[in-house]
Amino acid sequence: MKVGIGYSNGEDACVAGQQAAKAAMAQASFGNPDLVLAFCSGRLDHQEFYRGLRLILGPEVNIFGGSAIGVITNSQLSYQGFPAAVAVLKFEDNYCQMAVASGLFNSPFNAGEQLAAALPNMPDASLLLLLYDSIKFAGSEHIAPVMNPSAPLLRGLEMNLSSKVPVAGAGLLGDQGFAHTQQFCGKSIAQQSATALVFGGNLTSYIGVMHGCQPLSTQRYTVTGIFGQYLYTLDGKPAVGVIDQAFGSSNWRQRSPVSKLCLGIPATDSTSHASENDYSNRLISGILPNDEGLILFEPDMHEGMQIQLMCRSPALSRVSARTSTETLLQQIKQDGKQPFFALYMDCAGRVAQFDDNDRHKAGQEDAVEVQNLLNSARIPLLGFYCGVEIAPHAGKSRGLDWSGVLIVFTR
């Protein structure tokens, strides 16, 4: 596989699409790409951006991707203005099978089944890249957004795949206001969709997960009152009050989404020596009126589930990104593989402008650590900021929040 990466940041969406595509093709050492991955700011007109891509890339190549809060390349890390990035890919001794499912808002499980049914059997499959629209119903000033859950989508997909394959990907998000997202689905643009790209042939993928949250304490709480994404009680007590008491104040409520805390779903029963890797974190989107409960980003908790309160740490995020990327690159070298492309999906909450800590400035994001290490290794990079990150974690592929997922493609 050969790769070219392009970037643009302009308000004219059609021109932005052309600029990003031209830059990608200028970097590429081939003519016609076999696959295009493209992500653009939710502020851009996606139809016009897509039209700009087609003007440069032609009508035949499949284009996948869609809305993003920001993008990351080897030379850019941008979530201001109208950022967009494109990767053009040329297959050599590897290939990709693609599938699209509609009606995500009706049943994520059925959408997963649709994807599995549309994919052929691939015994040599190395990775399934899953993208979907995070937003089911957009939010407003007084109404919380409703999210498409990742868990039933993954369950419907994995239960019906003809062969086992690692699943990684993202739930797309176009802005911090949780507006509707759009996806590039091969030859069209759609909403409320899920797409799957399965890579096979002479290709091995390495997946790293970067966290950045640590337990506030060893105490675990039992979910006792929940409906969908609305969490009302923990241990039979109002959830907001429980967190106030544990945190020592109500300051954590000052921002929506909540930037100081999140909820951690433990991967093991042990509470001793737990590390950041032992949790799947869940973002708190906001607080219900009259402090009635919490609004969760992922509606996948249930009564009886054990959770812990997690404290966000930008410094830990950077350390985690650096050590995870270093470990991944060392493993690739040890295995004698040749890396040729990296895809990084980073939680939108990990941008500097979202952090309350004045010391966390632009240029100090965790993605910079990933960017620097991949540049040193001369690996082409395409990344984007998203709502939900998906990766194998604690024995199965699952949706994550406050995380980064790095995929390095090798031969």
N, C-alpha and C positions, 0 to 999 in steps of 0.2 A: 504494500500500500504506500502510495506517495501522497503528500499533503501540501496544501498551500493555505495560508491564513490571511484574512483581510479584515480591516477595521474602518469604521466611519463614525462621525458624530455630527450630524446636520439635521436641521428641522425639515428640509424638503425630503420626504421619505423616498421618493423614486430616485432622486439623485444619491441619497445615502445608500440605497440598495446597489446602485451601479458602482459607486465608489468602493464599497466593501468587496463586491464581486471582482472588480478590476484588480484591486490590491491582492486578493487571494490568487487570482490567475497569474498575476505578475510574479508572485513568489513561487508558484507551482512550476514544475519542470515537465509539464504535460499539457495536452490540448484540451480534450473534452473530459470533464470529470465524470465519474460513475455515481457519485453521491455527494450531496451538499448538506451541510449542517449550518443553519443560520438562526441567529437570535438577535432580537432588537428590542429597544425600550418600548414599554407599553404606551409611551407618549407618541410614538410614531404611528402613522397610518399604515397598518400592516399590509393592506391591499396594494398600496402604492410602493411600499418597500419590496414586496414580492414581485411586483411588476418590474421594478428596477433590476432585481436579480435576474429575472427572465430575459431582459433586454441584453444582458451580458452573457448569461450562461446558456441561453436557448431554451426551447420548449420541452426537451426530452428528459433531461436529468431530473431525478427525484430530489426534492428539497424537503428536509425535515427540520423541525425546531419550532420557534415561535417567540412568545413574549418573554421578556426578562427585565429585571430591575436594573441590571448593569451587565457588562461583559468584561472578560479578561483575555488577554493575548500575551505573547512573549514580551511585548513592548507597551501594552496598555492595561490599565485597571480603571474602568470608568463606570460611574453610576450617576453622573451629572450630565445634564443636557439630553441628547438623543443618541446614546451609544448603540452601536450594532457591530456584530462580528460574524464572519463567515469562514467556514472551512470547506475547501474543495478536496475531495478524496478520489484517488485513482487506484483501483484494485489491480493486483498483480497475481499472486498465488493465493489470494483470499477473496472472499465474496460476502455479500450481505443479502438477507431476505427481509422483506418488509411487510408490515400489516398495519391496518388502521381500523379502529372500532369507534362507532358513534354511540350516542345516547348515554354518555357517561353519567349524566345527572339522574337518569331513571334508575340505573342499576350498575354501579361499578363492578360488581361481581360478573354480571352478564357481559360487560365490556371486556373484562379479562378473558372470559370464555370465547368471545368473538375473536380476540387476538390469537389465542391458542389455536382455534379452529382454522384460522387463515394462514398459519405458518406451517411450512412443510417439515417433515422430519429431517433433522440435521445432526447426525451422529458426531460430527466434528465441531459443533457449535462451541464457541469460547465465551460468548457474552450475549445477553439480551439487554439492549438499551431501551428502557421504558420511559416515555414522556406522556404526561397527561395534564389537563387543565385543573389547577388546584381549586379554582373558584366555581362553586355551584350557583350561588346567588351573590351578586356584588353587594358590598356594604355601603352605608351612607353615614351621615353624621350621627344619626340616632338609631340606626339599625345595624346590628352586627352582620358581617358576611357569613354565608353558609358555605362550608368547604366540601369538596369531593374527597372522601376518605381513601387513603392508599391501601389499607389492609384488605378490604374485600376485592379490590382490583387485583392485587397481588395473589390473593387466594384463588380467584377465578382463573387467573392466568396459569399459575403453577400447578393447580390440580388437573389441568387439561393439556399441558404440554406433553408432546410425545417423548421427549427426552429431557433429562435434568440439565439445566444450564444456569449459571449465576445471573442474577437480575440486578441491574443497577440503573439509576436514572433520576428523574426529578419530576416534581409537580410544579408546573410553570406559574410564575407570578409576574405581573407587568408593572406594578407600582405599589407603594406603601399604603395606598388607600383601598387595596383589595378590589380593584375594578376587574371586570371580565377579561379573561385572557383569550388569545387566539393561537392556533397551531398551524404550522406548515405541514401538510399531510401528503407529501409526495408531489402530486400534481394539483393540489387545491389548498384552500385555507378553510379551516373549520373551527367551531367552538364545541365545547363539551365532548371532546374526543380524547382517545388514547392511542398512541402509536408505539409499535415495537420494531426495533431493528436488531436482527440476530446476525452476528458476525461469525464466519467460519473459515475453514481453509487453514493455511499456514499462518496462524495467528494465535497468540496467547495474550490474554488480558490479565493485568494485575490491578487489584482494587484496594485502595487505602481509604480509611475513614478518619477524618479529623474531628475531634470533639472540642471541648472548651468549657465544660461545666463540671462542677464538683459538688458533692452532697453538702448541704447546709449543716446537716448533722446525720447521725446514724438512725434517727427515728423514722419509722415507716408509718404511713397512714393508710387506712382502708377506705376506698371509695364507697360511700353509702348512699349517695343520692346523685344521680346523673341522668340526663336525657340528651342523647346526641352529643353535641359539642358543649353542652351547658352542664358544668359541674357545680352542684349545690352544696353537698355536705361531705366532710371527711370525718371518719370516726363518729358519725352521727351529729356533728357540730357544723355550723355554717363555715364553708370552706374559706371565705374571705377572712373571717375572724381567726380561724386556725392559722392561716399564713401570717396575719398581723402579729400574732403572739409568737410564732416561731422566728419571724424576721426581727422582731423587737420594735417595730413601728409600722405605719401604713405607707411609708415612703415608696415602697415598691409599686404602689398603684398609680404613681404620678404620670406614667406614660403608657400609651396604648399603641402597639402591643407592649406588653411588659418587658422591660429590657434588663432588669436586675435579676429576675428569677424565672425558672421554668420548672416543670414537673418531670421527674425521672421515673421511667418504668424499669425496675431492676430486671436484669437478665438472669440473675441467680437468686437463691434463697439466702445466701450469706450476706450479712451486713458488715462483716469485718474485712479490712484490707480491700475494700471495694475501690476500683479505679474508675476513671471517666469512661473507659471502654465497657464497663459493666451496665450501662444504662442506655435506653432509648429515650431521648428527651422530647418533651412536648411544650411548644410555645403557648403562652397565655396571651390570647389576642386582646383581651380586655376584661372589664368588670361589668356585670349586669346592673341595671338601675337598682338603687337602694341597697347596693352591696349584696344582692340576692345570691350571686354565685359568680363563677369564673366562666369566661368564654374561651374555649380551647381551639387551637388551630386545626388539630386533627381529631375528628370525632370517633376515636377508637378505644376509649376507655369503657369499662363496665363495672357494675356494682360487684364488690368483693375483691377487686384488683388492689394490689399493694403498690403504693407509690412513695417516692421521697421528694423532698424539696431540694432543688438544685440551684446553686449560685453561679451566675455567669462570670467568666473571667477572660477578658480580652487577651491578657498576657498568656494565660494557659492555652487559648486558641492558637496563638502564634507558635508557642512551643510545640503543641500537638501537631500543627501543620508541618512544622519543620522536621520533627522526629519521624512522623508518619511517612512523609515524602522521602526522607533519607533512607528509612528502612525499606521502603518499596524499591527504590533505585538500587540499593545494595542487594536485594533479593534478585532483581532482574539481572544484575551483573554476575551474581553467584550462579544463576541458572544458565548463563551463557546466552542470554537473549539480546536481541537488538531492538531497542525502543524506537518507534517512529512517529508516535502521535499520542498526545495526552488530552483528556477531556476532564475539566474540573467543574463540578456543580457545587456552588457555595451558597449557604443559607443567606437570604437577603438581610437577616438581622445582624450579620457579622460585618457589615460595612461600618466605617468609622462614624459617619453622621448619625448612626442609630445608637451610638454608645453614649452614656451619661458621663463617662470619664473624660475630662478635658485633655488628659495626656494621650488619649487614643485618637490620634490625628490621621488624616488621609496620608497614605503611604506607609502606615503601620498595620494595615489589615493582615489577617492570616494569609490571604491570597498572595501577598508579596513574598512570603516565605516560599510558597509553592512555585511562584513565578521565577524567583532567583535560582532555585535549585534546578528547575527544568531548563532554564537558560544555560546554566553551567554544564548541563548534560546535553545541550543542543537538541532538545526535544520540542517540536512544534506544539504550541498550546492553544486550545480554545476553551474558554470557561464562561460561565454565566451565573448570575445571582438568581436564586429560585425560592420557592416557598417550602417545598418538601424535598428532602434528599433520600434516595433509595439506595441501599447497598446490603450485601450479605452481612449480618451482624448477629452474633450469639446464635449461630446455627441455622439461620434462615434469612432470606431477603426481607427487609422491612422498611417502612417509612421512618425517617429521622427528622428532627428539627435541631436548629442551632449546630449544625454539623457541616462538614465539607466532604465531598466524595470525589476522589481522584481515580480516574481510570487511565492506565498507561497501556497502550497497544504495542505489542512486540511481535517479532518473528524469530 
